[in-house]
Amino acid sequence: HGAEVAGGMFLTQMGMGGYDSALASLGNIEPDQSTSLLQKRKQLQQVEAEYVRKRREYDERMKQCQEREAELAAKQEVIRVNVVRFERFISDNDTKRQRALTKERDEIAERLTLQQELEGLERVEQRSHAGLAELTHSLGYLAKYEAFLDGVVEDSLKFSEIPEVLFKYGTLQGTNVDLRGLLEARNLSVEADRARLYHYTKDKEDEVMVGGAYTSRMKMALEAIRVTNAKAEEVIEHAAKVLAEKVMELGATKSAIANLFQRCKAVSRGTPTYTMAEPDLVLEFIQNKVTDLEFAIEVGCKGPEAAGLKLGKFNKHKHRVDFTGTNGSRRAAGGGARASIGAGNAGGVATDTENVRGTP
C-alpha cells in the first residue's frame, strides 16, 4: 500500500542502494510511517542476523575452548600418571647415582692407598736388586782369587817336592771352602730376602682384601643408616604436618565456638556468668539456645498445634503458661521467660524458653 511516485517507483520498492538510497533519490518527499516501519524492521532483521552470527561464532569458540580444555585435562592426567609412575624410578636413579659417587670416592681413596703400598714394595724391590748387584760385584771381586788358585793348580806340577804340593793343596782347599761358604751365605741371604718380600707382599694383599670387605660392610651399614634416617625424617615431617593441621583445626573450632557464644549471649535476656574457660558450660549454653530457637522457628512456621505445642492453664497472676513440645518434654515459660501467641502471625507462636534449662 505504499504511495506511487514519479518514475514508477514505490516507497516500499527495494532499489539497488536499499531504502536509504531510494529515499535519498526522492528528494524532498517525506517517507510515511509504513516506510519507516519497514526500515526499522529491516534494521532489526540485520541486527538479529548479526546477533545470530555472533552467537554462532561464540558457540563455536566456546565449543573449541571446551574441546581444548578437555584435551588439556587429558594431557594433564597423562602427565600426572607419568610423573607418579616415574617418580620412584627417578628417586631410585638419584639413590644409585649417589651410591656410585660414594663408591667412586671410596675407590679413589683405596686406589691411592694401594698405590702408596705399591710404591713401598717397589722401593723394597729396588733395595733387593741393589743387594743382588752388591753380591754380584763381590762375586766378581772374588773371581780373581779363583783365577789365581786355578793358576796355582796348573803350576803345581812344577813343584817336585811332595810337602810343597801338600801345602799348596791344603791352602787351596781351605780357600775353596771359604769361598763356597761365603757363596752359600750370600745365597741364603738372597733367599731370605726373597722370602721376606714374598711374605710381605702376601700379607699386604691379605690386608687389602680384608680392608675391602670391611669397607663394603661399612658402606652397606652406612646406606642402611641413611635409609633409616630418611624414613625417620619422613615420619617426623608427616607428624609435624598432622600436628599443624590439628592445631589449625582446634583454633578454628575454638574461634567458631567463641563466635557462637558471643552471638547467643547477644540475643539472650541475661548474660551468663561463665566464660570460655568453662567449655562444657559454654557448649551446653549454645546447645540450649540453638534448640530453643529451632523450636520457636518450628512453632512460628507450622503453628502451635502442628508443632506439637499443647497449651496448659494460663494463670493471670503468675503469668505462666505450661506447654509440651513435640519431643514429649514439658517446657515452662515464666518469671524471666514468657510464651505468647501472636494474633497477627497466622497462628504463629513467639516463645522465649531460655529458662527451660536453667540459663539466666
C-alpha positions as CSV (number, residue, x, y, z in Angstrom):
1,H,0.0,0.0,0.0
2,G,2.9,2.4,-0.4
3,A,2.4,5.6,-2.3
4,E,3.4,5.7,-6.0
5,V,5.9,8.3,-7.0
6,A,7.3,9.7,-10.3
7,G,9.4,7.3,-12.4
8,G,7.2,4.3,-11.5
9,M,8.9,3.8,-8.1
10,F,7.1,2.9,-4.9
11,L,8.3,3.9,-1.4
12,T,8.3,0.2,-0.4
13,Q,10.2,-0.9,-3.5
14,M,13.8,-2.1,-2.9
15,G,16.3,-0.3,-5.1
16,M,19.9,-1.0,-5.8
17,G,21.1,1.0,-2.8
18,G,18.4,-0.2,-0.4
19,Y,15.9,2.0,1.4
20,D,18.4,4.8,2.2
21,S,19.4,5.3,-1.5
22,A,15.7,5.1,-2.6
23,L,14.7,7.7,0.0
24,A,17.7,9.9,-1.0
25,S,16.6,9.8,-4.7
26,L,13.1,11.0,-3.8
27,G,14.4,14.5,-2.8
28,N,12.1,16.4,-0.6
29,I,9.5,13.7,-0.4
30,E,9.0,12.7,3.3
31,P,8.6,8.9,4.0
32,D,5.4,7.8,5.5
33,Q,5.0,5.7,8.6
34,S,4.9,2.3,6.7
35,T,8.2,3.1,5.1
36,S,9.8,4.0,8.4
37,L,8.4,0.8,9.9
38,L,9.8,-1.3,7.1
39,Q,13.2,0.4,7.5
40,K,13.2,-0.3,11.2
41,R,12.2,-3.9,10.6
42,K,14.9,-4.3,8.1
43,Q,17.4,-2.9,10.6
44,L,16.0,-5.2,13.3
45,Q,16.4,-8.2,10.9
46,Q,20.0,-7.2,10.2
47,V,20.7,-6.8,13.9
48,E,19.1,-10.1,14.6
49,A,21.1,-11.8,11.8
50,E,24.3,-10.2,13.1
51,Y,23.4,-11.4,16.6
52,V,22.8,-14.9,15.4
53,R,26.1,-14.9,13.5
54,K,27.9,-13.6,16.6
55,R,26.1,-16.2,18.7
56,R,27.2,-19.0,16.4
57,E,30.8,-17.7,16.4
58,Y,30.6,-17.5,20.2
59,D,29.2,-21.1,20.5
60,E,31.8,-22.4,18.1
61,R,34.6,-20.7,20.1
62,M,33.2,-22.0,23.3
63,K,33.0,-25.5,21.8
64,Q,36.6,-25.2,20.7
65,C,37.6,-23.9,24.1
66,Q,35.8,-26.8,25.8
67,E,37.5,-29.3,23.4
68,R,40.9,-27.7,24.1
69,E,40.1,-27.7,27.8
70,A,39.2,-31.4,27.6
71,E,42.4,-32.1,25.7
72,L,44.5,-30.2,28.2
73,A,42.8,-32.1,31.1
74,A,43.6,-35.4,29.4
75,K,47.2,-34.3,28.8
76,Q,47.5,-33.2,32.4
77,E,46.2,-36.5,33.6
78,V,48.6,-38.4,31.4
79,I,51.4,-36.2,32.7
80,R,50.3,-36.8,36.3
81,V,50.2,-40.5,35.7
82,N,53.7,-40.4,34.1
83,V,55.1,-38.4,37.0
84,V,53.6,-40.8,39.5
85,R,55.0,-43.7,37.5
86,F,58.5,-42.4,37.1
87,E,58.8,-40.7,40.4
88,R,60.1,-43.8,42.1
89,F,62.3,-44.6,39.1
90,I,63.8,-41.1,39.3
91,S,64.3,-41.5,43.1
92,D,66.0,-44.8,42.6
93,N,68.2,-43.3,40.0
94,D,69.2,-40.5,42.3
95,T,69.9,-43.0,45.0
96,K,72.0,-45.2,42.7
97,R,73.9,-42.1,41.4
98,Q,74.6,-41.1,45.0
99,R,75.9,-44.6,45.7
100,A,78.0,-44.6,42.6
101,L,79.6,-41.2,43.5
102,T,80.2,-42.5,47.0
103,K,81.7,-45.7,45.7
104,E,83.9,-43.7,43.2
105,R,85.3,-41.6,46.1
106,D,85.9,-44.7,48.2
107,E,87.6,-46.5,45.3
108,I,89.8,-43.4,44.6
109,A,90.9,-43.3,48.2
110,E,91.5,-47.1,48.2
111,R,93.5,-46.8,44.9
112,L,95.7,-44.1,46.4
113,T,96.3,-46.3,49.5
114,L,97.2,-49.3,47.3
115,Q,99.4,-47.1,45.1
116,Q,101.3,-45.9,48.2
117,E,101.8,-49.5,49.3
118,L,102.9,-50.5,45.8
119,E,105.4,-47.7,45.8
120,G,106.7,-49.0,49.1
121,L,107.1,-52.5,47.7
122,E,108.9,-51.1,44.7
123,R,111.3,-49.5,47.0
124,V,111.9,-52.8,48.8
125,E,112.4,-54.5,45.4
126,Q,114.9,-51.8,44.4
127,R,116.8,-52.4,47.7
128,S,116.8,-56.1,46.9
129,H,118.1,-55.5,43.4
130,A,120.8,-53.3,44.9
131,G,121.8,-56.1,47.3
132,L,121.9,-58.6,44.5
133,A,124.1,-56.2,42.5
134,E,126.3,-55.9,45.5
135,L,126.6,-59.7,45.8
136,T,127.3,-59.9,42.1
137,H,130.1,-57.3,42.5
138,S,131.5,-59.3,45.4
139,L,131.4,-62.4,43.3
140,G,133.3,-60.6,40.5
141,Y,135.8,-59.2,43.0
142,L,136.5,-62.7,44.4
143,A,136.7,-64.2,40.9
144,K,140.4,-63.1,40.6
145,Y,141.2,-65.2,43.6
146,E,139.6,-68.2,42.0
147,A,141.6,-67.5,38.9
148,F,144.7,-67.2,40.9
149,L,144.0,-70.6,42.6
150,D,143.3,-72.2,39.2
151,G,146.7,-70.8,38.1
152,V,148.3,-72.2,41.2
153,V,146.9,-75.6,40.5
154,E,148.2,-75.5,36.9
155,D,151.6,-74.5,38.2
156,S,151.6,-77.1,40.9
157,L,153.0,-79.7,38.5
158,K,156.2,-77.7,38.5
159,F,156.8,-78.5,42.2
160,S,158.6,-81.7,42.7
161,E,158.6,-81.7,46.5
162,I,155.6,-83.5,48.0
163,P,155.4,-81.3,51.1
164,E,155.2,-78.3,49.0
165,V,152.4,-79.9,46.9
166,L,150.5,-80.9,50.0
167,F,150.9,-77.4,51.4
168,K,149.7,-75.8,48.3
169,Y,146.7,-78.3,48.2
170,G,145.8,-77.5,51.8
171,T,145.9,-73.8,51.1
172,L,143.8,-74.1,48.0
173,Q,141.3,-76.4,49.7
174,G,140.9,-74.0,52.6
175,T,140.4,-71.1,50.3
176,N,137.9,-73.1,48.3
177,V,135.9,-74.0,51.4
178,D,135.9,-70.3,52.5
179,L,134.7,-69.2,49.1
180,R,132.0,-71.8,49.0
181,G,130.8,-70.8,52.5
182,L,130.7,-67.2,51.5
183,L,128.8,-68.0,48.4
184,E,126.3,-70.1,50.3
185,A,125.8,-67.4,52.9
186,R,125.2,-64.9,50.2
187,N,122.7,-67.2,48.5
188,L,120.9,-67.8,51.8
189,S,120.7,-64.1,52.4
190,V,119.2,-63.5,49.0
191,E,116.7,-66.3,49.5
192,A,115.8,-64.9,52.9
193,D,115.2,-61.5,51.4
194,R,113.1,-63.0,48.6
195,A,111.1,-65.0,51.2
196,R,110.5,-61.8,53.3
197,L,109.5,-59.9,50.2
198,Y,107.0,-62.7,49.3
199,H,105.5,-62.9,52.7
200,Y,105.3,-59.1,53.0
201,T,103.6,-58.9,49.6
202,K,101.1,-61.6,50.6
203,D,100.4,-60.0,53.9
204,K,99.7,-56.7,52.3
205,E,97.4,-58.3,49.7
206,D,95.5,-60.1,52.5
207,E,95.2,-56.8,54.4
208,V,93.9,-55.1,51.2
209,M,91.3,-57.8,50.8
210,V,90.2,-57.7,54.4
211,G,90.1,-53.9,54.2
212,G,87.9,-54.1,51.1
213,A,85.5,-56.5,52.7
214,Y,85.3,-54.3,55.8
215,T,84.8,-51.2,53.6
216,S,82.0,-52.9,51.8
217,R,80.3,-53.9,55.1
218,M,80.7,-50.3,56.4
219,K,79.2,-49.0,53.1
220,M,76.2,-51.3,53.4
221,A,75.7,-50.3,57.1
222,L,76.0,-46.6,56.2
223,E,73.4,-47.0,53.4
224,A,71.0,-48.7,55.8
225,I,71.5,-45.9,58.3
226,R,70.8,-43.3,55.6
227,V,67.6,-45.2,54.5
228,T,66.5,-45.4,58.2
229,N,67.2,-41.7,58.7
230,A,65.3,-40.8,55.5
231,K,62.3,-42.8,56.7
232,A,62.5,-41.2,60.2
233,E,62.6,-37.7,58.6
234,E,59.5,-38.6,56.5
235,V,57.7,-39.8,59.6
236,I,58.7,-36.7,61.6
237,E,57.7,-34.4,58.7
238,H,54.3,-36.2,58.4
239,A,53.7,-35.9,62.2
240,A,54.6,-32.2,62.1
241,K,52.1,-31.6,59.3
242,V,49.4,-33.6,61.1
243,L,50.1,-31.7,64.3
244,A,49.9,-28.3,62.4
245,E,46.6,-29.3,60.8
246,K,45.2,-30.4,64.2
247,V,46.3,-27.1,65.8
248,M,44.7,-25.1,62.9
249,E,41.5,-27.2,63.2
250,L,41.4,-26.7,67.0
251,G,42.0,-22.9,66.6
252,A,39.2,-22.7,64.0
253,T,36.9,-24.8,66.3
254,K,37.6,-22.5,69.3
255,S,37.0,-19.4,67.2
256,A,33.7,-20.8,65.9
257,I,32.6,-21.7,69.4
258,A,33.5,-18.3,70.7
259,N,31.7,-16.6,67.8
260,L,28.5,-18.7,68.5
261,F,28.8,-18.0,72.3
262,Q,29.0,-14.2,71.7
263,R,26.1,-14.3,69.3
264,C,24.0,-16.4,71.7
265,K,24.8,-14.0,74.6
266,A,23.9,-11.1,72.4
267,V,20.3,-12.4,71.9
268,S,19.9,-13.8,75.4
269,R,17.9,-12.0,78.1
270,G,20.6,-12.3,80.6
271,T,24.4,-12.5,80.5
272,P,25.9,-15.9,81.5
273,T,28.3,-15.7,84.5
274,Y,30.8,-18.2,82.9
275,T,33.4,-17.6,80.2
276,M,35.3,-19.6,77.5
277,A,37.5,-21.0,80.3
278,E,34.5,-23.4,81.1
279,P,33.9,-25.1,77.7
280,D,31.3,-27.6,79.0
281,L,29.0,-24.9,80.2
282,V,29.6,-22.8,77.0
283,L,28.7,-25.7,74.8
284,E,25.6,-26.6,76.9
285,F,24.5,-22.9,76.7
286,I,24.9,-22.9,72.9
287,Q,23.1,-26.2,72.5
288,N,20.2,-25.0,74.7
289,K,20.0,-21.7,72.7
290,V,20.0,-23.4,69.3
291,T,17.4,-26.0,70.4
292,D,15.1,-23.3,71.8
293,L,15.5,-21.2,68.6
294,E,14.8,-24.2,66.4
295,F,11.6,-25.0,68.4
296,A,10.5,-21.4,68.2
297,I,11.0,-21.3,64.5
298,E,9.1,-24.6,64.1
299,V,6.2,-23.1,66.1
300,G,6.3,-19.9,64.1
301,C,6.3,-21.8,60.8
302,K,3.8,-24.6,61.5
303,G,1.7,-23.2,64.2
304,P,1.5,-24.3,67.8
305,E,-0.7,-27.3,67.3
306,A,1.1,-28.6,64.2
307,A,4.4,-28.2,66.0
308,G,3.0,-30.3,68.9
309,L,2.6,-27.4,71.3
310,K,-0.1,-28.2,73.9
311,L,-1.1,-25.2,75.9
312,G,-1.9,-25.7,79.6
313,K,-3.6,-23.4,82.1
314,F,-3.0,-19.7,81.9
315,N,-2.5,-18.0,85.3
316,K,-3.2,-14.3,85.1
317,H,-1.5,-13.6,88.3
318,K,1.7,-15.6,87.8
319,H,1.9,-15.0,84.0
320,R,2.8,-18.6,83.4
321,V,1.9,-21.0,80.5
322,D,2.8,-24.7,80.6
323,F,3.1,-26.5,77.3
324,T,4.5,-29.7,76.0
325,G,6.7,-29.9,72.9
326,T,6.9,-32.5,70.1
327,N,9.6,-34.4,71.9
328,G,7.4,-35.0,74.9
329,S,9.4,-32.8,77.3
330,R,7.4,-30.3,79.2
331,R,8.5,-26.7,78.8
332,A,7.7,-23.8,81.1
333,A,7.8,-20.1,80.3
334,G,7.5,-17.9,83.3
335,G,9.4,-15.4,85.5
336,G,12.2,-14.3,83.3
337,A,10.8,-16.4,80.3
338,R,7.5,-15.8,78.5
339,A,5.3,-17.6,76.0
340,S,2.8,-15.6,73.9
341,I,0.6,-16.3,70.9
342,G,0.8,-13.7,68.2
343,A,-2.6,-12.9,66.8
344,G,-1.3,-11.3,63.5
345,N,1.2,-14.1,62.8
346,A,-1.3,-16.5,61.2
347,G,-1.4,-18.7,64.3
348,G,2.4,-18.4,64.9
349,V,3.7,-18.6,68.5
350,A,6.6,-16.5,69.7
351,T,8.4,-18.2,72.6
352,D,11.3,-17.4,74.9
353,T,12.4,-20.6,76.6
354,E,15.9,-19.8,77.8
355,N,15.0,-20.7,81.4
356,V,13.9,-24.2,80.4
357,R,17.4,-25.5,81.2
358,G,18.3,-23.1,83.9
359,T,20.1,-20.4,81.8
360,P,19.7,-17.0,83.3
